[in-house]
Amino acid sequence: SSTFPEQKWSYLLPPGPSTNKFVSIVVDERGALWSATGKTYGDGFMSFDGLRWRSYNADYDSNLCSNNYYKVSLGKDNSKWMSNWGCGVTIIGDNGKVEKTFNTINGLPSTLDNNLAYIVVGGIAVDDRGTTWITNRTAPDSTAVVLMKADSTLDYHVKRNMRNPVTIFTDLVVDQFDTKWFANTSRFDNETAQGLLYFNDKSVTPGISSGWGRMTSDNGLTSYQVWSLAIDRNGELWVGSDQGITIIFNPADPTRTVATYHPLREQTIQAILVDACNNKWVATKQGVFVLSPDGTSILERYTTENTNRKLLDDDITSIAWNKSTGTIYLGTEKGLSTLSTPYIAPKASFDELIFKPNPFIVPASTPLTVDGLIYASSIKVLTINGDLVKNVSCPCGRVGFWDGTNESGKPVATGVYFVVAYGEDGSKVAIGKLAVLRR
């Protein structure tokens, strides 16, 4: 007989993610992290609002067809589009609730002729008109991309033969000229790539025919395989492949303004993220590289070895950025790692300047943080009498730094100082008061 005959078992989930598989991640407008978990034997998808994890699983939610959610994209109005391998795409609203699933029943073409209910959706993107572009794998009738217009009706006018030869779209980005650029390779696809395809039916971009253009290694690409795409803050298109990075400096004339980034030539570029300072965070199978805005130098490299295994795996599947906090998320199939950075999105206009710490003790081992800056700010530190102490450039994010020294590099004296922040044209100004204590 049992020693504890009345004992009953209960199952408790730990206060953490439901799986270690973070194959695709984004941060939404509220700062919540969203993650898809995989193509085969996936575990649905997850969210983390900074306090708690939430799991979305087909075993408990009849709105979900299966757990094979492998791609997450951000849509308009802070919606999250969860792409499924076989069941279409599920839309999560701003409130975190399942709103709708698009599949073959309500408007998306089937991926397979012998299984009309089967559909694989890749990434989505929203253009300036509020139209959502949905990549629909090997759809029949030459439907290359399905559009959801601003009024939520579906449109199928973007035509291209996707089956002969087989052409796959895994993701896309929209540039400042309203051209859509399509990636064609991911860790879940083994189809032969057809090059970098792009579409703009309103454009006179060279190389476009019937709205479509195509670039290959003959045009300067490092490879036919396009794993990742990103538009940087200068409007340049960064293209990641299995052979490094190609930069298209002017997407309006792509074949004439293309260059190869040689230092990462042997790397598979699985994701590219652009931060507030226009640095490029590049996810590879050998860790993360941080490149300067122009791509001429490697600023940092993070691996499991040089982070003492705080980075859980060198095979980085995806990268996301919380623009309000500067936190960088690094997704792998062995878990999620985070990195605190000063790369916080700048404010649209000046409000209040915040100083941390205040009072500021000098000499200082860590600089003063000035929070509340607009893009391309500079700050002047002035004495109470208005004499200039130091001028500091803060070219990108919401925060700037002062080391507590004057123009000669010497620590300043105890006193009260004015900090004046101003934009690059001098028309926007903010002023704050700071106490400094000299040791």
C-alpha positions in Angstrom: 0.0 0.0 0.0 1.1 3.6 -0.6 2.7 5.4 2.3 0.7 8.5 1.3 -2.7 7.2 0.0 -4.4 10.6 -0.2 -1.5 12.3 -2.0 -2.5 14.0 -5.3 0.0 15.3 -7.9 -0.3 18.7 -9.5 1.8 20.2 -12.3 3.3 23.7 -11.9 5.0 25.5 -14.7 8.2 27.4 -13.6 8.0 31.3 -14.1 10.0 31.2 -17.3 9.7 30.4 -21.0 8.0 27.2 -22.0 10.9 26.1 -24.2 14.5 27.0 -25.0 13.8 27.4 -28.7 13.9 31.1 -29.7 14.1 30.7 -33.5 12.4 34.1 -34.4 12.0 37.0 -32.0 10.7 40.6 -32.1 10.0 43.3 -29.6 6.7 45.1 -30.0 5.8 48.7 -29.5 5.0 48.1 -25.8 8.4 46.6 -25.2 7.1 43.0 -25.0 9.2 40.2 -26.5 7.6 37.7 -28.8 9.1 34.4 -29.9 8.3 31.6 -32.4 9.6 28.2 -31.4 10.1 26.1 -34.6 9.0 24.3 -37.7 9.0 20.7 -36.5 8.0 19.7 -33.0 7.4 23.4 -32.2 5.9 24.6 -28.9 3.7 27.3 -30.3 4.8 30.8 -29.5 5.6 32.9 -26.4 5.6 36.4 -25.1 7.4 38.2 -22.2 6.2 41.6 -21.0 9.1 42.1 -18.6 7.3 40.5 -15.7 5.8 37.2 -16.8 6.0 34.7 -19.7 2.9 33.7 -21.6 2.7 30.6 -23.7 0.3 30.2 -26.7 -0.2 26.5 -27.4 -2.5 24.6 -29.7 -3.1 22.0 -27.0 -4.9 24.5 -24.9 -6.2 27.1 -27.5 -8.6 25.9 -30.2 -7.8 29.1 -32.2 -4.4 27.6 -33.0 -4.1 24.8 -35.6 -0.7 23.4 -34.6 2.4 24.4 -32.6 4.8 24.7 -35.6 5.1 28.5 -35.4 8.5 29.3 -36.8 8.4 33.0 -37.8 7.1 36.2 -36.0 6.7 39.6 -37.7 5.3 42.9 -36.6 2.3 44.3 -38.3 0.4 47.6 -38.1 -1.3 48.8 -34.9 1.2 46.7 -32.9 -0.2 43.4 -34.2 2.0 40.3 -34.1 1.9 37.9 -37.1 2.8 34.4 -36.2 3.6 32.3 -39.3 2.9 28.6 -39.1 4.5 25.8 -41.1 1.2 24.3 -42.5 -1.6 26.3 -40.9 -1.2 29.8 -42.2 -0.6 32.9 -40.1 -2.2 33.9 -36.7 -2.6 37.6 -35.8 -2.2 38.7 -32.2 -3.7 42.0 -31.3 -2.2 44.9 -29.3 -3.8 43.4 -26.2 -2.0 40.1 -26.6 -5.2 38.1 -27.7 -5.6 35.9 -30.7 -7.6 37.9 -33.2 -7.6 36.0 -36.5 -6.0 33.2 -38.4 -5.5 33.5 -42.2 -5.4 30.1 -43.9 -6.8 28.4 -47.1 -10.3 28.6 -45.7 -10.5 32.3 -45.6 -8.3 33.6 -48.4 -4.7 32.3 -48.6 -3.6 30.0 -51.4 -2.5 26.4 -50.6 1.2 25.5 -50.7 0.5 21.9 -51.9 -1.8 20.7 -54.7 -2.3 17.3 -53.0 -3.2 18.9 -49.6 -5.3 22.0 -50.2 -5.5 22.7 -46.4 -1.7 22.9 -46.1 -0.2 26.4 -46.2 3.2 27.8 -45.2 3.5 31.5 -44.6 6.8 33.4 -44.2 7.4 36.9 -43.0 5.2 39.9 -43.5 5.8 43.6 -43.8 3.6 46.8 -43.9 4.1 49.5 -46.5 3.5 53.2 -46.1 -0.1 52.9 -47.3 -1.0 50.4 -44.5 -1.0 47.4 -46.8 0.3 44.2 -45.3 2.4 42.0 -47.6 2.1 38.3 -46.8 4.7 35.9 -48.2 2.8 32.8 -49.2 5.0 29.7 -50.1 4.7 28.3 -53.6 1.1 29.5 -54.2 -0.6 28.4 -57.4 -2.0 30.7 -60.1 1.2 32.8 -60.0 0.1 34.5 -56.8 3.6 35.6 -55.5 2.4 37.6 -52.5 -1.0 38.1 -50.9 -1.9 41.6 -49.7 -4.2 42.6 -46.9 -5.3 46.2 -47.6 -5.9 48.8 -44.9 -9.6 47.9 -44.9 -8.7 44.3 -44.1 -9.7 42.9 -47.5 -7.3 40.6 -49.4 -5.8 41.3 -52.8 -3.9 38.9 -55.1 -2.7 41.2 -57.9 1.0 40.7 -57.3 1.7 37.9 -59.8 4.8 35.8 -60.5 5.3 32.2 -61.3 6.6 30.7 -58.0 6.6 27.0 -59.0 8.7 26.8 -62.2 11.4 27.1 -61.0 10.5 26.8 -57.4 10.9 30.2 -55.8 10.6 30.7 -52.0 10.1 34.0 -50.1 11.0 33.6 -46.4 10.9 37.3 -45.4 10.8 40.8 -46.8 11.5 44.5 -46.1 10.1 47.7 -47.6 12.5 50.5 -48.5 11.9 54.3 -48.7 11.0 54.0 -52.4 8.2 51.5 -51.6 10.2 48.7 -53.2 9.7 45.3 -51.5 12.8 43.1 -51.2 12.5 39.4 -50.6 14.7 37.0 -48.7 14.7 33.4 -50.0 16.6 31.2 -47.5 16.3 30.2 -43.8 17.4 27.5 -41.5 14.1 25.7 -42.4 14.5 25.8 -46.2 16.7 23.8 -48.6 15.2 24.9 -51.9 17.6 26.2 -54.6 17.6 30.0 -54.3 16.8 32.2 -57.3 18.6 35.4 -56.3 17.5 38.6 -54.6 14.0 39.5 -56.0 12.4 42.9 -55.6 9.0 44.4 -56.6 7.7 47.9 -57.3 4.9 48.3 -59.8 5.1 52.2 -59.5 8.8 52.5 -59.9 11.2 53.2 -62.8 14.0 51.5 -60.9 16.5 50.0 -63.5 16.1 46.3 -64.0 12.4 46.1 -63.2 10.1 44.4 -65.7 6.4 44.0 -65.0 7.1 45.3 -61.5 9.8 42.7 -60.8 13.6 42.9 -60.6 16.3 40.3 -59.8 19.8 40.5 -58.6 22.4 37.7 -58.6 26.1 37.2 -58.1 26.5 38.6 -61.5 25.2 41.9 -60.1 27.6 41.9 -57.1 25.7 39.7 -54.6 27.8 37.5 -52.4 25.5 34.6 -53.1 22.1 33.6 -54.6 21.0 32.7 -51.1 19.5 35.6 -49.2 19.1 34.8 -45.5 18.3 38.3 -44.1 17.6 41.9 -45.1 17.7 45.2 -43.3 17.1 48.9 -44.2 19.5 51.1 -42.2 19.0 54.7 -41.0 20.6 56.1 -44.2 18.2 54.1 -46.4 20.9 51.6 -47.4 19.8 47.9 -48.0 22.0 45.3 -46.1 21.7 41.8 -47.6 22.9 38.8 -45.6 23.7 35.5 -47.3 25.6 32.3 -46.7 28.7 34.1 -47.9 28.6 37.3 -45.9 27.0 40.7 -46.5 26.2 42.8 -49.6 25.4 46.5 -49.2 23.2 48.3 -51.7 23.8 52.0 -51.1 21.0 53.3 -53.2 18.1 50.8 -53.6 16.6 53.0 -56.3 19.5 52.0 -58.5 20.6 48.7 -56.9 23.0 47.2 -59.5 25.1 50.4 -59.8 25.5 51.0 -56.1 26.4 47.6 -54.7 29.5 46.5 -52.6 30.6 43.4 -50.7 31.5 43.5 -47.0 34.6 41.3 -47.0 35.4 40.7 -43.3 32.4 38.5 -42.9 32.7 36.8 -46.3 32.7 33.2 -44.8 29.8 33.8 -42.4 26.2 32.8 -42.8 24.2 35.9 -42.0 21.0 34.7 -40.3 19.7 38.1 -39.2 20.7 41.8 -39.3 19.5 44.4 -36.8 20.0 48.2 -37.0 20.2 50.0 -33.7 19.6 53.7 -32.8 23.2 54.6 -33.7 22.9 52.8 -37.1 25.3 50.1 -35.9 24.6 46.7 -37.5 24.1 43.6 -35.2 24.8 40.6 -37.3 23.7 37.1 -36.3 25.8 34.3 -37.6 26.5 30.6 -36.7 29.7 31.8 -35.0 28.3 34.4 -32.7 27.2 38.0 -33.1 29.2 40.7 -34.8 28.6 44.4 -34.2 29.6 46.6 -37.2 30.1 50.3 -37.4 27.4 52.3 -39.3 29.3 52.3 -42.5 30.4 48.7 -42.1 34.1 49.5 -42.3 35.0 48.0 -38.9 33.9 45.4 -36.4 33.1 47.1 -33.1 32.4 44.0 -31.0 32.0 40.2 -31.3 30.1 38.1 -28.8 30.5 34.4 -28.5 29.8 31.7 -25.9 33.6 31.8 -25.1 34.2 35.5 -24.6 30.9 36.0 -22.7 31.7 33.1 -20.3 28.7 31.3 -21.7 26.2 34.1 -21.0 25.6 33.8 -24.7 24.0 30.3 -24.7 25.0 29.2 -28.2 27.1 30.7 -31.0 24.4 29.7 -33.6 22.3 32.9 -33.3 18.9 32.4 -34.9 17.5 35.9 -34.5 18.1 39.3 -32.9 15.6 41.8 -31.4 16.0 45.3 -29.9 13.9 47.1 -27.2 14.2 50.6 -28.5 12.9 52.1 -25.1 15.6 50.4 -22.9 18.4 49.6 -25.3 18.2 45.9 -24.5 19.4 43.5 -27.2 17.9 40.0 -27.3 19.8 37.2 -28.8 17.7 34.2 -29.7 19.1 30.6 -30.1 17.7 27.1 -30.0 19.3 26.7 -26.6 17.7 29.7 -24.9 17.7 33.5 -24.9 20.4 35.9 -23.9 20.2 39.6 -23.2 22.6 42.5 -23.4 22.2 46.0 -22.0 23.3 48.7 -24.3 23.1 52.5 -24.4 21.4 52.3 -27.9 18.0 53.7 -27.0 15.8 55.3 -29.6 16.0 59.1 -29.4 13.0 61.3 -28.4 11.1 63.1 -31.1 11.4 66.4 -29.2 13.1 67.6 -26.1 11.2 67.4 -22.8 13.1 67.1 -19.5 16.8 66.1 -19.2 17.5 63.5 -16.6 21.0 63.1 -15.1 22.2 59.8 -13.5 23.7 60.2 -11.0 22.8 63.6 -9.6 24.9 64.7 -7.8 27.8 63.5 -10.0 31.0 62.7 -8.1 34.3 63.3 -10.0 36.8 61.9 -10.8 34.3 59.2 -11.9 34.9 55.6 -12.9 31.7 55.7 -15.0 30.5 58.8 -16.9 27.3 60.8 -16.2 24.3 59.7 -18.2 22.3 62.4 -19.8 18.9 61.0 -20.8 16.2 62.7 -22.9 18.1 63.6 -26.1 16.8 63.8 -29.7 18.6 62.4 -32.7 22.0 64.0 -33.5 22.2 66.0 -30.3 25.1 67.7 -28.7 25.5 68.8 -25.1 27.3 71.7 -23.6 28.4 71.8 -20.0 28.5 75.3 -18.6 29.4 76.9 -15.3 26.7 78.8 -13.4 28.2 81.9 -14.9 27.8 80.6 -18.4 31.4 79.7 -19.2 31.9 76.7 -21.4 33.3 73.6 -19.7 33.0 71.0 -22.4 31.1 70.3 -25.6 30.1 66.7 -26.2 28.6 65.1 -29.3 25.8 62.6 -28.9 25.1 61.6 -32.5 22.4 59.0 -32.2 20.4 57.7 -29.3 18.4 59.1 -26.4 21.3 59.1 -24.0 24.7 60.9 -23.9 27.6 60.8 -21.6 30.0 63.2 -19.9 33.1 62.0 -18.1 33.2 64.9 -15.6 36.2 66.6 -17.2 36.8 70.0 -18.9 38.2 70.6 -22.4 41.7 70.0 -21.1 40.7 66.5 -19.7 40.9 67.5 -16.0 38.1 66.8 -13.5 35.9 69.9 -12.9 35.5 71.6 -9.5 32.6 71.1 -7.1 29.7 73.3 -8.0 26.4 73.6 -9.9 26.6 73.3 -13.7 24.1 73.8 -16.5 23.8 71.1 -19.2 22.4 72.4 -22.5 21.3 69.9 -25.1 20.5 71.0 -28.6 19.7 69.5 -32.0 22.0 69.5 -35.1 20.3 72.7 -36.5 20.3 74.4 -33.1 16.5 75.0 -33.2 15.6 72.6 -30.4 17.1 73.1 -27.0 16.8 71.7 -23.5 18.5 72.9 -20.3 19.0 71.0 -17.0 20.9 71.8 -13.8 23.5 69.3 -12.3 25.3 69.2 -9.0 29.0 68.1 -9.2 31.0 67.0 -6.2 34.8 66.9 -6.5 36.5 64.2 -4.3 
